[in-house]
Amino acid sequence: MRRILVAALFAVWSLPAVAAPGDTPKDPKIAPASWRELGPMSFKLAKGETFRLVTVGKMQGETSMSMNGQDMSFGMSGTTVSGVKTVVASDTDGEYKLDMLTDELSMKTEMEVMGQAMLISILNDQIKVVQGDNVLVDTATGKGGDMVKMFQGQGVGYKAKGSMTITADGKVVGKVEGDPAFIKAQGMTPSAGPFMVVFGKDSLKQGATWTVETDLTALQQLQLKTPTKLISTMKVEGLATVDGVECLDISLSIPVKVAGAKAQMEQQGVEVAFDLKNMAGSTTGHAYFDPKAGRFVYASMNSDIQMEGDVALPGGMGQMPMKMHMKIKAGVFRVPVAATAAPK
C-alpha cells in the first residue's frame, strides 16, 4: 500500500501547484478591437505599487505504472488557484525589483488508488487526505503521524518569499533570490518572467513575431538536473478589450521536448529519483497587455504534456516504469491591492 501511495504522490507532486487567495477571479470578458499603431511597448511600474498575480487552473491527468509485474493506472483531476503578493520594491534606471510572497495556498485533487477514491485537500499549511470513508491525514486534528510527510509536497510553497528584478521589456535579469521553495517555483515557469511576455525594442505591428529563450529547471518539486531550453514564440494578434480595457493581444506558443534527463525530488525526508526518458507537449495561450498603463492584465494558457520514465522508489522499494499525461487549463490575473511595505 505504501509503495502505491508513494507512486501516486509522485504523480501529484510532478504537477504544477499553485496557490489560492480568498476570492477566485472570474474569467474576463474579451472582445476584439480595431488595430492601431502603438509604437514600442514597455512595462511601467512604480515603487510601492502592490498587486497579486493570481493563477486559476484546472487539471486532468492519467498515470499508468507497473509494480511487481502488476500494471496499474489511475486518473486524477484537480482545481488549483494561486495568489502571489507582489510589491515593486525599487524602480532604478528602467529596472524593477519585485518582492514576492505566496501568502495563501489551496488545492484540491481527486484521484483513485486501489479502487478507492482519494481526495487531497490543502489550505495554507493544513492538509487533509480522505480515501473512501477513511481519513488518512488531517493536520488540523493531528491525525496521520509519519504519513503526513508523504503529502507535504504540495504545501511546501506556502509563505515562500523571494525577489527578482525585471527590465522594462519584461526580462528577468540577475539571480532570483529567496526561499528554496520560491526559487524552485520560478524554474517551472515556461516564460522569461512573471508577466508571460518579453518585448523587443521595435514597434509592434500586427502579425509581428519574435522568440524568447528560457530554461526549464523544475516541474513542481521535480528538479531537472540539467536545465532544458525552451523557445517561446510570441506573436501580435491585434488589439482586444479585456473587461473594457484596451489591450495588446499576444499569442504564446511553447513546445516542450526533453529526452534522457535525470531528475530528483526531495520532500520531508522522501527522496525520489526519476529517469525521464521522454517528455513532450506544448503550452499555448494569449497574454493581454495594457499599453496605456504599461502593465500585464491577464493571460489564458493551455498545456498538454506527456512524460515517460522510471521512478526509483525510496527506501529500497524498487524501480517502477511510469507514464503520465496531463492537461492543464489556466488563467493568470493581475489583481491590484492597497499599497503596502514589502512582504515580510
C-alpha positions as CSV (number, residue, x, y, z in Angstrom):
1,M,0.0,0.0,0.0
2,R,2.8,2.4,0.9
3,R,4.5,1.8,-2.4
4,I,1.4,2.6,-4.3
5,L,0.8,5.8,-2.3
6,V,4.3,6.9,-3.0
7,A,3.9,6.3,-6.7
8,A,0.6,8.1,-6.7
9,L,2.0,11.0,-4.8
10,F,4.9,11.2,-7.2
11,A,2.4,11.8,-10.0
12,V,0.7,14.5,-8.0
13,W,4.0,16.2,-6.9
14,S,5.0,16.4,-10.6
15,L,2.0,18.6,-11.4
16,P,2.2,22.4,-11.3
17,A,0.8,23.5,-8.0
18,V,-0.4,27.0,-7.4
19,A,-1.9,28.9,-4.5
20,A,-5.3,30.4,-3.7
21,P,-6.3,33.7,-2.4
22,G,-9.7,34.2,-0.7
23,D,-11.9,35.1,-3.7
24,T,-11.2,33.4,-7.1
25,P,-11.2,35.9,-10.0
26,K,-13.7,35.2,-12.8
27,D,-12.7,34.9,-16.5
28,P,-12.8,38.4,-18.0
29,K,-14.9,39.4,-21.0
30,I,-12.7,39.6,-24.0
31,A,-13.7,41.2,-27.3
32,P,-11.7,42.1,-30.5
33,A,-10.8,45.8,-31.1
34,S,-9.7,47.7,-34.2
35,W,-6.0,47.7,-34.7
36,R,-3.9,50.9,-34.5
37,E,-0.2,51.5,-34.3
38,L,1.1,51.7,-30.8
39,G,4.9,52.1,-31.1
40,P,7.4,50.4,-28.7
41,M,6.0,48.7,-25.7
42,S,7.4,48.6,-22.1
43,F,6.3,47.9,-18.6
44,K,5.7,50.9,-16.4
45,L,5.9,50.1,-12.7
46,A,6.2,52.4,-9.8
47,K,7.9,51.9,-6.4
48,G,5.4,50.8,-3.8
49,E,2.9,49.5,-6.4
50,T,1.3,46.4,-5.0
51,F,-0.7,43.7,-6.8
52,R,-1.3,40.0,-6.8
53,L,-0.6,37.5,-9.6
54,V,-3.4,35.0,-9.3
55,T,-3.5,31.8,-11.2
56,V,-6.6,29.7,-11.6
57,G,-6.1,26.3,-13.0
58,K,-7.9,23.1,-13.8
59,M,-6.0,19.8,-14.4
60,Q,-6.8,16.4,-15.7
61,G,-4.3,13.6,-15.7
62,E,-3.8,9.9,-16.4
63,T,-1.0,7.8,-14.9
64,S,0.0,4.2,-15.7
65,M,2.7,2.2,-13.9
66,S,4.0,-1.3,-13.4
67,M,4.9,-2.6,-10.0
68,N,5.9,-6.2,-9.1
69,G,4.6,-7.3,-12.5
70,Q,1.2,-5.7,-11.9
71,D,0.0,-3.0,-14.2
72,M,-1.9,-0.1,-12.6
73,S,-3.5,3.1,-13.8
74,F,-5.4,5.9,-12.3
75,G,-6.9,9.2,-13.3
76,M,-6.8,12.4,-11.4
77,S,-8.4,15.8,-11.6
78,G,-7.9,19.0,-9.6
79,T,-8.6,22.6,-9.2
80,T,-5.9,25.0,-8.1
81,V,-5.8,28.7,-7.7
82,S,-2.6,30.7,-7.0
83,G,-2.0,34.1,-5.5
84,V,1.4,35.7,-5.1
85,K,1.5,39.1,-3.5
86,T,4.0,41.3,-5.4
87,V,5.4,44.7,-4.3
88,V,7.6,46.9,-6.6
89,A,10.4,47.4,-4.1
90,S,12.5,49.7,-6.3
91,D,12.5,51.5,-9.7
92,T,16.0,52.2,-10.9
93,D,17.1,53.1,-14.4
94,G,14.3,51.1,-16.0
95,E,14.7,48.0,-13.8
96,Y,12.2,47.0,-11.3
97,K,12.9,44.8,-8.2
98,L,9.8,42.7,-7.3
99,D,9.4,41.4,-3.7
100,M,7.0,38.4,-3.9
101,L,5.2,36.3,-1.3
102,T,2.9,33.3,-1.6
103,D,0.6,34.2,1.2
104,E,-2.2,31.7,0.8
105,L,-2.2,28.2,-0.7
106,S,-5.1,25.9,-1.5
107,M,-5.6,22.9,-3.8
108,K,-8.0,20.1,-4.3
109,T,-7.0,16.9,-6.2
110,E,-9.2,13.8,-6.7
111,M,-7.7,10.5,-7.7
112,E,-8.4,6.8,-7.5
113,V,-5.9,4.5,-5.7
114,M,-6.6,0.7,-5.4
115,G,-10.2,1.1,-6.5
116,Q,-11.0,3.7,-3.9
117,A,-11.4,7.5,-4.4
118,M,-8.8,9.7,-2.7
119,L,-9.3,13.4,-2.1
120,I,-6.2,15.5,-1.2
121,S,-7.1,19.0,0.1
122,I,-4.7,21.7,1.1
123,L,-5.4,25.0,2.7
124,N,-2.4,27.0,3.6
125,D,-0.4,24.7,5.9
126,Q,-3.3,22.4,6.6
127,I,-3.6,19.0,4.8
128,K,-6.5,16.6,4.7
129,V,-6.4,13.3,2.8
130,V,-9.5,11.0,2.6
131,Q,-9.6,7.6,0.9
132,G,-13.1,6.3,0.6
133,D,-14.6,6.8,4.0
134,N,-11.3,6.7,5.8
135,V,-9.5,9.9,6.9
136,L,-5.8,9.1,6.4
137,V,-4.4,12.6,7.2
138,D,-5.8,15.6,8.9
139,T,-3.2,18.0,10.2
140,A,-5.9,20.1,11.9
141,T,-6.7,17.3,14.3
142,G,-3.2,15.8,14.4
143,K,-4.1,12.6,12.5
144,G,-1.7,10.9,10.2
145,G,1.6,10.5,12.0
146,D,4.5,9.8,9.8
147,M,2.2,9.6,6.8
148,V,1.8,13.4,6.9
149,K,5.3,13.7,5.4
150,M,4.2,11.8,2.3
151,F,1.6,14.5,1.5
152,Q,3.5,17.7,2.2
153,G,5.0,18.1,-1.3
154,Q,2.1,20.3,-2.5
155,G,2.1,22.6,0.6
156,V,5.8,23.4,0.5
157,G,5.3,26.8,-1.2
158,Y,3.1,28.3,1.5
159,K,4.7,31.5,2.8
160,A,7.6,31.1,0.3
161,K,9.1,34.5,-0.5
162,G,11.7,35.9,-2.7
163,S,12.6,38.6,-5.2
164,M,13.6,39.1,-8.8
165,T,14.5,42.1,-11.0
166,I,12.9,42.7,-14.4
167,T,13.7,45.2,-17.1
168,A,11.2,47.5,-18.7
169,D,10.8,44.9,-21.5
170,G,9.8,42.2,-19.0
171,K,13.0,40.2,-18.9
172,V,14.4,38.8,-15.7
173,V,18.0,39.9,-15.0
174,G,20.4,38.7,-12.4
175,K,19.7,35.9,-9.9
176,V,16.3,35.1,-8.5
177,E,16.7,35.2,-4.7
178,G,14.7,33.9,-1.8
179,D,13.5,30.8,-0.1
180,P,14.4,27.5,-1.8
181,A,10.7,26.8,-2.5
182,F,10.3,30.2,-4.2
183,I,13.4,29.7,-6.3
184,K,12.3,26.2,-7.4
185,A,8.8,27.6,-8.3
186,Q,10.4,30.0,-10.8
187,G,12.2,27.1,-12.5
188,M,8.8,25.6,-13.6
189,T,7.6,28.8,-15.3
190,P,7.8,28.4,-19.1
191,S,8.3,32.1,-19.8
192,A,11.0,34.6,-19.3
193,G,9.4,36.3,-16.3
194,P,6.3,36.7,-14.2
195,F,4.3,38.6,-16.8
196,M,4.4,36.0,-19.6
197,V,5.7,38.5,-22.2
198,V,9.1,39.9,-23.1
199,F,9.0,42.8,-25.6
200,G,11.6,43.5,-28.3
201,K,12.9,47.0,-29.0
202,D,11.0,47.6,-32.2
203,S,7.5,48.9,-32.6
204,L,5.0,46.1,-32.6
205,K,3.0,45.8,-35.7
206,Q,0.1,43.4,-36.2
207,G,1.4,40.0,-37.1
208,A,4.9,40.7,-35.7
209,T,6.6,37.5,-34.3
210,W,9.6,37.0,-32.1
211,T,11.1,34.4,-29.8
212,V,12.4,34.3,-26.3
213,E,14.7,31.6,-24.9
214,T,14.3,30.4,-21.3
215,D,15.3,27.5,-19.1
216,L,13.0,24.9,-17.6
217,T,14.6,23.6,-14.4
218,A,11.7,22.2,-12.5
219,L,8.2,20.7,-12.6
220,Q,6.8,21.5,-9.1
221,Q,9.1,19.7,-6.7
222,L,10.7,17.6,-9.5
223,Q,14.1,19.2,-10.2
224,L,15.8,18.6,-13.5
225,K,19.5,18.1,-13.0
226,T,20.2,19.7,-16.4
227,P,18.1,22.7,-17.4
228,T,16.1,22.3,-20.6
229,K,16.0,25.1,-23.2
230,L,12.5,26.3,-24.1
231,I,11.8,28.6,-27.1
232,S,8.7,30.7,-26.6
233,T,7.2,32.2,-29.8
234,M,5.2,35.4,-29.3
235,K,3.0,37.0,-31.9
236,V,1.0,40.2,-32.0
237,E,-2.5,39.1,-32.9
238,G,-4.1,42.5,-32.6
239,L,-6.0,44.5,-30.0
240,A,-8.8,43.4,-27.7
241,T,-10.7,44.7,-24.8
242,V,-10.4,42.9,-21.5
243,D,-13.3,43.8,-19.2
244,G,-13.4,47.1,-21.2
245,V,-9.7,47.8,-21.0
246,E,-7.9,48.1,-24.4
247,C,-5.1,45.6,-24.5
248,L,-2.5,44.2,-26.9
249,D,-3.3,40.6,-27.6
250,I,-0.1,38.5,-27.8
251,S,-0.3,34.8,-28.6
252,L,2.2,32.4,-26.9
253,S,3.4,29.0,-28.2
254,I,5.9,27.0,-26.2
255,P,6.8,23.5,-27.4
256,V,8.3,21.2,-24.7
257,K,10.6,18.3,-25.6
258,V,13.0,16.5,-23.2
259,A,14.8,13.2,-23.6
260,G,17.2,11.3,-21.4
261,A,17.1,13.7,-18.5
262,K,17.8,12.9,-14.8
263,A,15.5,14.4,-12.2
264,Q,15.0,14.1,-8.4
265,M,12.7,15.3,-5.8
266,E,13.3,15.7,-2.1
267,Q,10.5,16.4,0.3
268,Q,10.4,15.9,4.1
269,G,12.8,13.1,4.0
270,V,11.3,11.3,1.0
271,E,13.7,11.2,-1.9
272,V,12.6,10.1,-5.3
273,A,14.9,9.8,-8.4
274,F,13.3,9.9,-11.9
275,D,15.0,8.8,-15.1
276,L,13.0,10.9,-17.5
277,K,13.1,9.1,-20.8
278,N,10.8,11.4,-22.7
279,M,8.7,14.5,-22.1
280,A,6.8,16.1,-24.9
281,G,4.0,18.5,-25.3
282,S,3.2,22.2,-25.6
283,T,1.8,25.3,-23.8
284,T,-0.2,27.8,-25.9
285,G,-2.3,30.8,-24.9
286,H,-2.7,34.5,-25.0
287,A,-1.3,37.3,-22.9
288,Y,-3.0,40.7,-22.7
289,F,-1.0,43.9,-22.0
290,D,-2.5,47.4,-21.3
291,P,-0.3,49.7,-23.5
292,K,-1.5,52.9,-21.8
293,A,-0.8,51.8,-18.3
294,G,2.2,49.7,-19.2
295,R,1.1,46.6,-17.3
296,F,0.2,43.0,-17.7
297,V,-3.6,42.4,-17.3
298,Y,-4.5,38.7,-18.0
299,A,-3.3,35.5,-19.7
300,S,-5.0,32.3,-20.6
301,M,-2.9,29.2,-21.0
302,N,-3.4,25.6,-22.1
303,S,-0.8,22.8,-21.6
304,D,-0.8,19.3,-22.8
305,I,2.2,17.3,-21.6
306,Q,3.2,13.6,-21.7
307,M,6.0,12.1,-19.6
308,E,7.6,8.6,-19.6
309,G,10.4,7.3,-17.3
310,D,11.5,5.1,-14.4
311,V,10.9,6.1,-10.8
312,A,13.3,4.8,-8.2
313,L,11.1,4.5,-5.1
314,P,12.6,5.5,-1.7
315,G,13.6,3.0,1.0
316,G,14.8,0.4,-1.4
317,M,11.3,-0.3,-2.7
318,G,12.5,-0.8,-6.2
319,Q,12.2,0.9,-9.6
320,M,8.9,1.5,-11.4
321,P,8.1,2.4,-15.0
322,M,5.6,5.2,-15.2
323,K,3.8,7.1,-17.9
324,M,1.8,10.4,-17.3
325,H,-0.4,12.5,-19.5
326,M,-1.5,15.9,-18.1
327,K,-3.8,18.6,-19.5
328,I,-3.9,21.9,-17.7
329,K,-6.1,25.0,-18.4
330,A,-5.2,28.1,-16.5
331,G,-5.9,31.8,-16.3
332,V,-3.4,34.3,-14.8
333,F,-4.9,37.6,-13.4
334,R,-3.3,40.8,-12.2
335,V,-5.3,41.9,-9.1
336,P,-4.4,45.3,-7.6
337,V,-4.3,45.7,-3.8
338,A,-3.7,48.6,-1.5
339,A,0.0,49.7,-1.4
340,T,1.9,48.3,1.5
341,A,5.5,47.7,2.5
342,A,7.4,44.9,1.0
343,P,6.2,41.4,2.0
344,K,7.7,40.1,5.3
